[in-house]
């Protein structure tokens, strides 16, 4: 499945990945490094949480490991996988997995990771589309939100209409 992203969305995703890299990467080609004992303990706890399908706990343990060993790309991979299982964490998962791929471009499962990233980007796009579609219109605002003034919709509804009419949505078959 080929994902068509507008230049603006591609730019935002690139900025997020670059920001993650600036924070996390000392060099663009990090190798998997030996984890500090405390980081290894957090990784083991995170892996145990993943086996029990407690992804939020696993994500927190992996974040602890990342704070202790910020240059360890294997932690970024696990952060990306855990985040991909948590609804609403797609953007984080994309950033962590891209950081891992940039640090380890020749990893054996690179194509599988790229495929997972494409699925996450599609899910992120769908969430954005659903958000804009579900914004109340001017005519429905008094029924759904009696306490809201017309100002609420006069600012947000045009944004939704612009997004849904955009070239990007047309290329995705969204109407």
C-alpha positions as CSV (number, residue, x, y, z in Angstrom):
1,X,0.0,0.0,0.0
2,X,1.5,3.3,-1.1
3,X,0.7,6.2,1.3
4,X,0.3,9.6,-0.4
5,X,1.1,12.4,2.0
6,X,0.9,16.0,1.2
7,X,4.2,18.0,1.3
8,X,3.1,19.7,4.5
9,X,2.3,16.4,6.3
10,X,5.6,14.9,5.1
11,X,7.4,18.0,6.4
12,X,5.8,17.6,9.8
13,X,6.7,14.0,10.0
14,X,10.2,14.8,9.0
15,X,10.5,17.5,11.5
16,X,9.3,15.2,14.3
17,X,11.8,12.5,13.3
18,X,14.6,15.1,13.1
19,X,13.7,16.5,16.5
20,X,13.7,13.1,18.0
21,X,17.1,12.4,16.4
22,X,18.5,15.7,17.6
23,X,17.5,14.8,21.2
24,X,18.5,11.1,21.0
25,X,21.2,10.6,18.5
26,X,24.9,11.5,19.1
27,X,25.7,10.2,15.6
28,X,23.7,9.2,12.6
29,X,25.0,5.6,12.6
30,X,24.8,4.4,16.2
31,X,25.3,0.7,16.8
32,X,23.5,-1.3,19.4
33,X,25.3,-0.6,22.6
34,X,25.6,-2.4,25.8
35,X,22.9,-1.1,28.2
36,X,23.7,0.0,31.7
37,X,22.5,-2.4,34.3
38,X,19.6,-0.2,35.4
39,X,18.6,0.3,31.7
40,X,18.8,-3.4,31.1
41,X,16.5,-3.9,34.1
42,X,14.0,-1.5,32.7
43,X,14.2,-3.1,29.3
44,X,13.5,-6.6,30.9
45,X,10.6,-5.2,32.8
46,X,9.2,-3.6,29.6
47,X,9.6,-6.8,27.7
48,X,7.8,-8.7,30.4
49,X,5.0,-6.1,30.3
50,X,4.8,-6.6,26.5
51,X,4.3,-10.3,26.9
52,X,1.4,-9.6,29.2
53,X,0.1,-7.1,26.7
54,X,0.4,-4.2,29.1
55,X,1.7,-1.8,26.5
56,X,1.4,1.5,28.5
57,X,3.5,0.0,31.3
58,X,6.0,-1.4,28.8
59,X,6.3,2.1,27.1
60,X,7.0,3.7,30.5
61,X,9.7,1.0,31.3
62,X,11.3,1.6,27.9
63,X,11.3,5.3,28.5
64,X,13.1,4.8,31.7
65,X,15.7,2.7,29.9
66,X,16.0,5.4,27.2
67,X,16.7,8.0,29.9
68,X,19.4,5.9,31.4
69,X,21.0,4.9,28.0
70,X,19.8,7.5,25.5
71,X,22.1,6.3,22.7
72,X,20.8,2.7,22.7
73,X,18.9,2.2,19.5
74,X,17.4,-1.1,20.7
75,X,15.5,0.9,23.2
76,X,14.1,3.1,20.5
77,X,12.9,0.1,18.6
78,X,11.1,-1.2,21.6
79,X,9.6,2.2,22.3
80,X,8.3,2.3,18.8
81,X,6.7,-1.1,19.0
82,X,5.1,-0.4,22.4
83,X,3.8,3.0,21.2
84,X,2.4,1.4,18.1
85,X,0.1,-0.8,20.3
86,X,-1.3,2.2,22.3
87,X,-4.2,4.0,20.6
88,X,-3.3,7.6,20.0
89,X,0.5,7.0,20.1
90,X,0.9,6.6,16.4
91,X,3.0,9.7,16.0
92,X,5.4,8.7,18.7
93,X,5.7,5.2,17.3
94,X,6.5,6.6,13.9
95,X,9.2,8.9,15.3
96,X,10.9,6.1,17.4
97,X,10.9,3.6,14.6
98,X,12.3,6.1,12.1
99,X,15.0,7.0,14.6
100,X,15.8,3.3,14.9
101,X,16.0,2.9,11.2
102,X,18.2,5.9,10.7
103,X,20.6,4.6,13.4
104,X,20.5,1.0,11.9
105,X,19.8,1.4,8.1
106,X,21.0,-2.2,7.3
107,X,18.9,-4.0,10.0
108,X,17.4,-7.3,8.7
109,X,13.8,-6.3,9.4
110,X,14.0,-2.8,7.9
111,X,11.3,-3.5,5.3
112,X,8.9,-4.8,7.9
113,X,9.6,-1.7,10.0
114,X,9.0,0.6,7.0
115,X,5.7,-1.3,6.4
116,X,4.6,-0.8,10.0
117,X,5.5,2.9,9.7
118,X,3.3,3.2,6.6
119,X,0.4,1.6,8.4
120,X,0.9,3.9,11.4
121,X,1.0,6.9,9.1
122,X,-2.3,5.8,7.5
123,X,-3.9,5.3,10.9
124,X,-2.7,8.8,11.9
125,X,-4.1,10.3,8.8
126,X,-7.4,8.5,9.4
127,X,-7.6,9.9,12.9
128,X,-7.0,13.4,11.6
129,X,-9.7,12.9,9.0
130,X,-12.2,11.6,11.5
131,X,-11.4,14.5,13.9
132,X,-12.2,17.1,11.2
133,X,-15.3,15.2,10.0
134,X,-16.8,15.1,13.5
135,X,-16.4,18.8,14.2
136,X,-19.9,20.3,14.7
137,X,-21.2,22.5,12.0
138,X,-22.8,25.9,12.6
139,X,-26.3,24.6,12.2
140,X,-25.8,21.7,14.6
141,X,-23.8,23.6,17.3
142,X,-26.8,24.9,19.2
143,X,-28.3,21.4,19.4
144,X,-25.1,19.7,20.5
145,X,-23.4,22.4,22.4
146,X,-26.0,24.9,23.8
147,X,-23.3,26.5,26.1
148,X,-21.0,27.2,23.1
149,X,-21.3,30.4,21.2
150,X,-21.2,30.5,17.4
151,X,-17.6,31.6,17.7
152,X,-16.5,28.0,18.4
153,X,-17.8,26.7,15.0
154,X,-17.0,29.9,13.1
155,X,-13.3,29.1,13.8
156,X,-13.2,25.3,13.5
157,X,-15.7,24.3,10.9
158,X,-14.0,26.2,8.1
159,X,-10.8,24.4,8.9
160,X,-12.5,21.1,8.7
161,X,-14.1,22.0,5.3
162,X,-10.7,23.1,4.0
163,X,-9.0,19.9,5.1
164,X,-11.7,17.7,3.6
165,X,-11.6,19.6,0.3
166,X,-7.8,19.6,0.2
167,X,-5.8,18.0,-2.6
168,X,-4.4,15.6,-0.1
169,X,-7.8,14.2,0.9
170,X,-8.8,14.0,-2.8
171,X,-5.7,11.9,-3.5
172,X,-6.7,9.6,-0.6
173,X,-10.3,9.2,-1.9
174,X,-11.7,11.0,1.2
175,X,-15.0,13.0,0.6
